[in-house]
């Protein structure tokens, strides 16, 4: 071999080594980072943050309407403690994001760490191994939420199942004042001392809580869901007498039907019930605790992710609670206003008739007459696009002013678990699909 040929062969070998080394480097860097420089979940630490772009539809999987400021938190809030909210999904997806609310705060809320994980078992504060994801907000691990505002997290890549418990944990290091909460969770959540947001074990989450704090929504990126149906309601939707930790509100059963029944629209179901809620009247305070359905409609319903349809079950508290609303036309007109606003967004609205309450301590014959007038207007077809007749489904056929005993929780107003299931079973999923709107 000549010296010239030898140099040529050596140069060729060097080129091959460089190409192979470059390919190996590019291969590993492609596994570790996406094109935007963010760490990929499939080649990174399990607590990686922002999810790379993907396909699908953002839809609501869970929600709870902020209802007021938690008593006893006016000065210090929950500073120095980790709040682990346990929530239950209606639909699943490949990525997730959350909404945190400081609506009832009186000063900025500093959240320095937040995480999302799958629960290892129903109602458990322990995370399933390898599922803890650190949450970020505009790329930052900490966020300051101004008083009266809310914030949406960045998406994280995590395969979130439908019909499953998810843990959302937040930590605030400084006194924050009043805590925005949802008081009738019908689900136990947990609290621990110190910053344990990314701790898988629930062993140090020794304090149980019947509330959801700060957290108001979980959205998922889904390839199966067509969108979201949002249910606006009072305690009957909030599920105030349903079994704690069992997910037996009527909206939970509706979510099950939409997941499994042939021909049903594949929607996530968001429960925006607040116990004691009225259609027309706000509660007390500024901002108002338990704001009226009309006042919170934009925030709690029309602004939800992927909303395609709305269900309204409001009006009974306007009649039953002081000061009593005894003008049925005012209630009907308030319901029509909800429909008008939804139609302006191209959304379909299904309404519910008001269920009986004879035997309840607030029952009066004159109030019963108002309920029947409102129901007559709903059944006339001049209020909603369609309606579900909860009154007919749950009333005692021998005394239609009362709930059937097997559907009565015992207070003669709120249903039992069987009653909540009957409500969902009486709902026709086909009424959620877009059709021509009601002539109002």
C-alpha positions, -999 to 999 in steps of 0.1 A, spaced: 0 0 0 14 34 -9 17 62 16 -10 82 -2 -34 53 0 -27 48 36 -35 85 44 -67 82 25 -77 50 44 -69 67 77 -90 98 68 -119 76 59 -118 57 92 -117 90 111 -148 102 92 -167 70 100 -158 74 137 -170 110 137 -203 101 120 -210 72 144 -202 94 175 -224 121 162 -253 97 156 -249 83 191 -249 119 206 -279 129 186 -298 98 195 -293 103 232 -300 140 230 -332 133 211 -343 109 239 -336 134 266 -349 167 251 -376 178 227 -370 202 199 -379 231 222 -353 221 248 -378 208 273 -371 175 290 -392 147 276 -412 125 300 -401 93 282 -364 99 287 -363 120 317 -368 122 355 -403 112 365 -409 147 379 -403 165 346 -424 195 340 -439 209 308 -453 184 283 -442 186 247 -468 194 221 -492 166 213 -525 160 196 -560 157 211 -587 178 226 -583 196 259 -614 187 280 -625 191 316 -621 159 336 -629 173 371 -639 206 387 -652 221 419 -666 256 420 -649 280 445 -676 287 471 -661 310 496 -633 317 521 -626 289 546 -635 299 582 -604 301 605 -579 308 577 -584 346 577 -549 354 590 -524 326 582 -541 304 556 -521 271 553 -486 284 551 -458 259 558 -481 230 550 -487 207 520 -523 204 509 -530 171 490 -563 173 473 -579 139 462 -600 143 431 -617 118 408 -615 119 370 -644 116 346 -623 111 314 -586 103 309 -559 117 287 -522 117 278 -514 151 295 -529 172 323 -531 207 337 -548 223 367 -564 255 377 -556 271 411 -579 298 426 -573 326 450 -607 340 443 -615 346 480 -580 356 490 -573 391 503 -537 391 494 -514 374 469 -511 336 473 -475 323 469 -473 287 457 -437 276 456 -442 240 447 -471 220 432 -474 185 419 -498 160 402 -498 123 406 -520 92 403 -533 78 437 -520 44 445 -555 33 457 -589 50 460 -590 77 487 -553 72 495 -528 101 499 -500 78 486 -490 84 450 -486 55 426 -449 49 422 -433 69 393 -463 91 386 -454 123 406 -450 152 382 -438 186 392 -461 214 380 -449 246 365 -466 279 356 -453 297 325 -422 276 330 -416 284 366 -420 260 396 -435 288 417 -464 312 411 -479 341 428 -517 343 424 -532 378 430 -562 381 452 -594 374 433 -576 356 405 -569 321 393 -540 306 373 -537 277 348 -506 255 351 -485 243 322 -493 208 309 -474 178 321 -472 145 303 -489 118 324 -512 90 313 -543 99 334 -570 72 335 -607 78 335 -626 70 366 -595 72 388 -583 92 418 -556 119 412 -536 137 438 -529 175 434 -506 189 461 -497 225 467 -473 242 492 -473 278 503 -443 290 525 -459 323 537 -491 334 554 -517 339 526 -549 350 544 -583 334 535 -582 301 517 -605 297 487 -622 264 492 -651 241 482 -667 229 515 -689 200 504 -663 178 487 -678 144 498 -642 133 495 -614 132 521 -582 151 512 -550 154 533 -526 179 549 -490 175 561 -464 198 577 -436 210 555 -430 208 518 -440 173 508 -454 181 474 -433 155 456 -432 128 483 -449 96 470 -456 82 504 -487 95 522 -475 84 556 -468 119 567 -502 132 554 -518 125 588 -545 152 588 -577 146 569 -598 173 554 -634 172 540 -626 202 517 -610 209 484 -586 239 488 -573 262 460 -578 236 433 -608 243 410 -602 222 378 -583 194 361 -581 193 323 -568 164 302 -555 162 267 -577 134 253 -578 115 220 -612 100 230 -632 129 245 -652 151 221 -654 179 248 -670 187 281 -705 189 296 -707 213 325 -734 209 352 -744 241 370 -763 233 402 -768 234 440 -765 208 467 -784 183 446 -756 184 421 -729 189 448 -741 155 461 -743 167 497 -759 135 511 -740 110 489 -716 85 505 -682 102 512 -654 88 490 -676 67 469 -683 90 439 -720 85 440 -732 120 430 -755 119 400 -729 136 379 -705 107 387 -731 82 374 -737 104 343 -699 103 336 -699 65 338 -728 64 313 -710 88 289 -679 66 290 -695 33 284 -728 36 266 -730 31 229 -740 63 211 -735 85 241 -713 116 234 -678 111 248 -677 142 271 -659 149 303 -683 158 331 -677 188 353 -696 192 385 -701 229 393 -726 224 421 -724 246 452 -746 236 482 -771 263 490 -767 279 456 -795 301 441 -801 311 405 -809 348 413 -794 358 446 -758 360 458 -746 351 492 -729 376 516 -694 391 514 -672 408 488 -666 389 466 -699 371 474 -696 337 490 -718 313 472 -725 336 442 -757 331 422 -758 309 392 -761 340 370 -731 357 386 -708 327 384 -719 314 350 -691 329 330 -664 317 354 -677 283 363 -694 272 331 -688 291 299 -651 294 306 -644 257 311 -621 238 288 -638 222 258 -673 230 269 -699 217 244 -731 214 264 -745 228 297 -769 212 322 -787 235 346 -804 223 379 -811 254 398 -841 272 413 -852 252 443 -832 273 468 -846 305 453 -880 291 464 -871 274 497 -846 298 513 -853 332 528 -861 356 513 -884 333 493 -888 339 456 -925 333 449 -926 347 414 -921 317 392 -917 339 361 -886 355 376 -870 321 380 -880 310 345 -866 343 331 -833 337 350 -830 302 335 -837 317 300 -809 342 305 -785 313 311 -797 297 279 -793 329 260 -757 333 271 -749 297 262 -765 300 228 -743 330 221 -714 306 224 -730 279 203 -737 257 233 -767 234 239 -785 237 273 -804 209 291 -825 219 321 -839 199 350 -873 201 366 -873 209 404 -878 180 427 -904 178 455 -896 186 491 -927 180 512 -917 169 546 -887 191 547 -887 217 575 -890 246 550 -920 232 531 -950 254 527 -980 248 503 -974 283 487 -938 274 479 -949 241 464 -972 260 441 -942 280 428 -922 249 422 -950 234 402 -953 266 381 -916 266 373 -918 229 363 -948 236 340 -928 263 323 -898 240 318 -920 212 305 -936 236 280 -903 236 260 -900 274 263 -870 275 286 -843 250 276 -833 232 245 -843 200 262 -850 190 298 -846 160 321 -876 154 344 -860 147 378 -893 155 395 -911 128 377 -882 103 381 -879 106 419 -913 116 432 -937 93 450 -965 85 425 -990 83 454 -979 117 467 -961 137 440 -952 164 465 -927 140 482 -897 121 472 -902 83 469 -889 69 502 -861 48 486 -848 79 469 -850 101 500 -818 106 521 -841 112 551 -843 150 550 -870 150 523 -850 173 500 -818 156 491 -816 122 474 -800 90 488 -773 72 467 -801 53 450 -819 86 443 -787 101 427 -783 71 405 -820 74 395 -813 110 385 -785 100 362 -804 70 348 -833 93 338 -810 115 318 -810 110 281 -774 114 268 -787 122 233 -800 155 246 -764 167 249 -757 165 212 -761 197 192 -795 203 176 -817 233 169 -821 255 200 -853 262 219 -875 290 206 -872 314 236 
